[in-house]
């Protein structure tokens, strides 16, 4: 049957019908007063979502573009930065920083394990000459389903006094409580195809006062990703370059949906879906990659035993049930599968995915669980939530 695909991946995430219909509208001029009104509304609601009064700038880019902009606008060639690396995306930001001639020192953890804040504290306290100019950290590591402790790491950055904190919130904004102003975060980057519930194509960068001060003396090359241009035009409810107008229509719609749901309810929903998914997977006797205390509300990574092929599970889920799960990345390719529960996802989708997963496991001859126990466990967790 056509048109039944259910996305249970960490991005792109499902798009609500309201947003799809909004995108179907005829485009309008991006220099028109009508677009300026949309830009003003969207900007105000983005600040609400980020819990900030500072700038939240919109780029026509992926989350990677937003993170690259967040790095290059506030640093100079040769600057020393610490980069937290415990998954594919932490590694990517280290690669971006290296490509721009920054001196990168990695703070690492095994994939599937959270970064140890103590390692950041040691490096920052040892930096008596204040050579470290930025600390780059991924909050929700998409490749492993690990949630890093931004609050504690940030406290050590603040104690350092000189360094900026640059946060990859690509799969955490809209799923995890990240009070930007309360934590005084300097740069926070994200992408539209995750918690924002719209297709790929927009990147977002929240920028605080300390980062703007660093911008004035930063010397890395930039043009299209020059956030000063975006800030200047955003003050006039405009953009420096041609934006994907119809994505703004969609963003306007989903931000309204999010405000109607409320931040506390959004965060509670993601916690509920995470707990339900993890409990059901455990009931199926499948190991989880990340520990409970560092589990991302956006995605659950499952590491099946060697006798169960992760890619065969994904293939059966897709062929039999039109449910798309994500695979592993880099050295975890073929070793894990990932269940996304981010954005426009509800209990119904999680229950469907768990039921389908049980069938897939049985098809593959996996007999280490009691039939229907995954669904029963999920039902109990939801009933108690």
C-alpha positions in Angstrom: 0.0 0.0 0.0 1.4 3.4 -0.9 1.8 6.5 1.3 1.9 4.5 4.6 5.6 5.1 5.5 6.1 5.9 9.2 9.3 7.6 10.0 10.8 6.4 13.3 14.2 7.9 12.7 15.9 10.9 14.3 15.5 13.0 11.2 13.8 13.9 9.0 10.9 13.4 11.4 7.2 13.2 10.6 5.6 16.4 9.4 2.1 17.3 10.6 -0.6 17.8 8.0 -1.0 21.4 9.0 2.6 22.1 8.0 2.3 20.1 4.8 -0.7 22.1 3.8 1.1 25.4 4.7 4.0 24.4 2.4 1.5 23.8 -0.5 0.6 27.5 -0.6 1.8 29.7 -3.4 5.2 31.3 -2.6 5.2 35.0 -1.8 8.0 37.6 -2.3 10.6 37.3 0.5 11.0 41.1 0.4 7.2 41.7 0.8 5.5 43.0 3.9 3.5 39.7 4.1 6.8 37.8 4.5 8.1 40.3 7.0 5.0 39.7 9.2 5.7 35.9 9.1 9.4 36.5 9.9 8.5 38.6 12.9 6.1 36.0 14.3 8.5 33.1 13.6 11.4 34.9 15.3 9.3 35.7 18.4 8.2 32.0 18.7 11.8 30.8 18.1 12.9 32.8 21.1 10.0 31.3 23.1 11.2 27.8 22.1 14.8 28.6 23.0 13.8 30.3 26.3 15.8 33.3 25.3 15.5 37.0 24.7 18.7 37.0 22.5 18.9 36.6 18.8 17.8 33.3 17.1 18.9 33.6 13.5 17.5 31.5 10.6 19.7 30.1 7.8 18.9 28.2 4.7 21.0 25.2 5.7 21.0 21.9 7.5 22.0 21.6 11.1 25.6 21.1 10.0 25.5 24.6 8.4 24.1 26.1 11.6 26.9 24.5 13.6 29.5 25.6 11.2 28.2 29.1 11.4 28.2 28.8 15.2 31.9 27.9 15.1 33.3 30.2 12.5 31.6 33.5 13.5 33.2 33.8 16.9 36.7 32.4 16.5 40.0 33.2 14.8 42.7 31.0 13.1 44.8 29.2 15.6 42.4 29.5 18.5 42.4 26.6 20.9 39.0 24.8 21.3 37.8 21.8 23.3 35.5 19.5 21.5 33.4 16.8 23.1 33.5 13.6 21.0 31.4 10.6 21.9 29.7 10.0 18.6 29.6 10.9 14.9 28.4 14.5 15.4 30.9 15.4 18.1 33.6 14.1 15.7 32.1 16.2 12.9 32.4 19.4 14.8 36.1 18.6 15.5 36.5 18.1 11.8 34.9 21.4 11.0 37.0 23.2 13.6 40.2 21.6 12.2 39.2 22.5 8.6 39.2 26.2 9.7 42.6 26.0 11.2 41.6 25.9 14.9 43.7 23.9 17.4 41.3 21.2 18.5 41.7 19.2 21.7 39.2 16.3 21.9 37.5 15.3 25.1 36.3 11.8 24.3 34.1 9.0 25.5 33.2 5.6 24.1 30.3 5.8 21.7 27.2 5.0 23.8 28.7 6.6 26.9 28.2 10.2 28.0 31.0 12.7 28.1 32.5 13.1 31.6 32.1 16.7 32.7 35.1 16.2 35.0 37.3 15.9 32.0 36.2 19.4 30.8 36.7 20.8 34.3 40.3 19.5 34.5 41.2 21.0 31.1 39.5 24.3 31.8 41.0 24.7 35.3 44.5 23.9 33.9 44.2 26.6 31.3 45.7 29.4 33.5 46.7 31.4 30.4 43.1 31.4 29.0 44.1 29.9 25.7 40.9 28.0 25.3 38.5 30.1 23.4 35.5 27.8 23.0 34.1 24.5 24.2 32.0 22.7 21.6 29.5 20.1 22.8 26.6 18.0 21.4 23.7 17.8 23.8 21.9 14.9 22.2 24.3 12.7 20.3 22.1 11.5 17.4 24.4 8.6 16.4 24.1 6.9 19.8 21.1 8.2 21.7 23.2 9.7 24.5 22.3 12.9 26.3 25.4 14.8 27.5 25.3 16.9 30.7 25.3 20.4 29.2 24.4 22.1 32.5 27.4 20.8 34.3 29.9 21.2 31.5 28.6 24.7 31.0 29.2 25.5 34.7 32.9 24.7 34.2 33.0 26.8 31.0 31.5 29.7 33.0 34.1 29.3 35.8 36.8 29.5 33.1 35.6 33.0 32.2 37.1 33.3 28.7 35.8 30.4 26.7 32.5 30.4 24.8 30.2 27.4 24.9 28.9 26.3 21.5 26.1 23.7 21.7 24.8 21.3 19.1 21.1 21.1 20.0 20.0 19.6 16.7 18.1 16.7 18.2 17.5 18.3 21.6 15.7 21.6 20.9 12.0 20.8 21.0 12.6 17.6 23.0 14.8 18.5 25.9 14.6 21.4 28.3 17.4 23.8 27.3 16.9 27.2 28.9 19.3 29.2 26.9 19.2 32.4 29.0 19.1 30.7 32.4 22.2 28.8 31.5 23.8 31.8 29.7 24.6 29.6 26.7 26.6 31.5 24.1 25.8 29.7 20.8 23.1 27.1 20.3 22.5 25.5 16.8 19.7 23.3 15.5 18.0 22.1 12.3 14.4 22.2 11.0 14.0 18.4 10.3 14.0 17.4 14.0 12.0 18.8 16.8 10.7 21.6 14.7 8.6 19.0 12.8 9.2 20.4 9.3 11.3 19.1 6.4 15.1 19.7 6.1 16.3 23.1 4.9 16.5 25.6 7.8 19.2 26.0 10.4 18.9 28.0 13.5 21.6 29.7 15.6 20.8 31.3 19.0 23.6 33.8 19.9 24.2 35.5 23.2 25.9 38.8 24.1 29.3 37.2 24.9 29.4 35.5 21.5 28.6 38.8 19.8 31.5 40.5 21.6 33.7 37.7 20.3 32.3 38.2 16.8 33.8 41.7 16.7 37.3 40.4 16.8 36.9 37.0 15.1 38.9 36.5 12.0 37.8 33.3 10.4 36.5 33.7 6.8 32.7 33.9 6.4 30.3 35.3 3.9 27.0 33.4 3.4 27.3 32.2 7.0 28.2 35.6 8.4 25.7 35.8 11.2 26.2 39.6 11.5 24.4 39.9 8.2 21.5 37.8 9.5 21.3 39.8 12.7 21.2 43.1 10.9 18.4 41.9 8.5 16.5 40.0 11.3 16.1 43.4 13.0 14.1 44.5 10.0 12.2 41.1 9.8 14.1 40.2 6.7 16.9 37.9 5.6 20.2 38.8 3.8 19.7 36.0 1.2 16.8 34.3 -0.5 15.1 32.1 2.1 13.0 28.9 1.4 9.7 30.8 1.8 7.5 27.8 1.9 9.5 26.3 4.8 8.8 29.5 6.7 5.1 28.8 6.2 5.5 25.4 7.7 7.7 26.7 10.5 5.0 29.3 11.3 2.5 26.5 11.6 4.5 24.1 13.7 5.7 26.7 16.2 2.0 27.6 16.7 1.3 23.9 17.4 4.2 23.8 19.9 3.0 26.9 21.7 -0.4 25.4 22.0 1.1 22.2 23.5 3.4 24.1 25.8 7.0 23.6 26.6 6.5 21.5 29.8 4.0 19.2 27.9 6.4 18.8 25.0 9.3 17.8 27.3 7.1 15.5 29.2 5.8 13.8 26.0 9.4 13.1 24.9 10.3 11.7 28.3 7.3 9.5 28.2 8.1 8.1 24.7 11.7 7.5 25.7 10.7 5.6 28.9 8.1 3.6 27.0 10.5 2.7 24.2 13.4 1.7 26.5 11.2 -0.4 28.8 9.7 -2.3 25.8 13.1 -2.9 24.3 14.4 -4.2 27.6 11.4 -6.5 27.8 12.4 -8.0 24.5 15.8 -8.8 26.0 17.6 -6.5 23.6 20.5 -4.4 25.0 20.4 -0.6 24.8 23.5 1.3 23.7 23.2 4.2 26.2 22.7 4.0 29.9 19.3 5.0 31.5 20.9 8.0 33.2 22.2 9.4 30.0 19.4 8.5 27.6 18.3 11.0 25.0 14.5 11.7 24.8 14.9 12.0 21.1 16.2 8.6 20.1 16.9 5.1 21.4 19.8 3.1 20.1 19.4 -0.7 20.3 22.4 -3.1 20.2 21.0 -6.5 19.4 23.0 -9.7 20.2 25.3 -11.0 17.4 22.7 -13.7 16.4 20.2 -11.0 15.4 21.2 -8.9 12.4 20.3 -5.2 13.0 20.0 -4.5 9.2 17.6 -7.5 8.8 15.4 -6.1 11.5 15.3 -2.7 9.7 14.6 -4.4 6.4 11.6 -6.4 7.8 10.3 -3.4 9.6 10.4 -1.4 6.3 9.1 -4.1 4.0 6.4 -5.6 6.2 5.2 -2.6 8.1 6.5 0.5 6.2 8.2 1.6 9.4 11.6 3.2 8.9 14.2 2.8 11.6 17.7 4.3 11.5 20.9 2.2 11.3 24.2 2.6 12.9 26.9 5.0 11.7 30.6 4.6 11.2 31.9 1.6 13.1 28.4 1.0 14.5 27.0 0.4 11.0 25.2 -2.9 11.0 25.7 -3.2 14.8 22.8 -1.2 16.1 19.4 0.2 15.0 17.9 3.4 16.2 14.3 4.2 17.1 13.4 7.9 16.7 10.7 9.3 19.0 11.3 13.0 18.2 9.0 15.8 17.1 5.6 14.9 15.7 5.5 11.4 17.3 3.0 10.1 19.7 2.2 7.0 21.8 0.5 5.5 18.8 3.6 5.4 16.7 5.7 4.0 19.5 3.2 1.2 20.2 3.1 0.4 16.5 6.9 0.2 16.2 7.2 -2.1 19.2 4.6 -4.4 17.9 6.2 -4.5 14.5 9.6 -5.1 16.1 8.3 -8.1 17.9 7.1 -9.6 14.6 10.5 -8.9 13.0 12.4 -10.6 15.8 10.2 -13.6 15.6 10.7 -13.8 11.8 14.4 -13.9 12.4 14.1 -16.7 14.9 14.9 -14.7 18.0 13.2 -16.5 20.9 14.7 -14.9 24.0 11.6 -13.0 24.9 8.0 -13.8 25.8 5.7 -13.0 22.8 3.7 -9.8 23.3 5.8 -8.8 26.3 7.2 -5.7 24.5 3.7 -4.4 23.7 2.5 -5.3 27.2 5.4 -3.5 28.9 4.9 -0.4 26.7 1.2 -0.4 27.6 1.9 -0.6 31.3 4.4 2.3 31.1 2.0 4.5 29.2 -0.9 3.6 31.6 1.3 4.7 34.5 2.5 7.9 32.9 
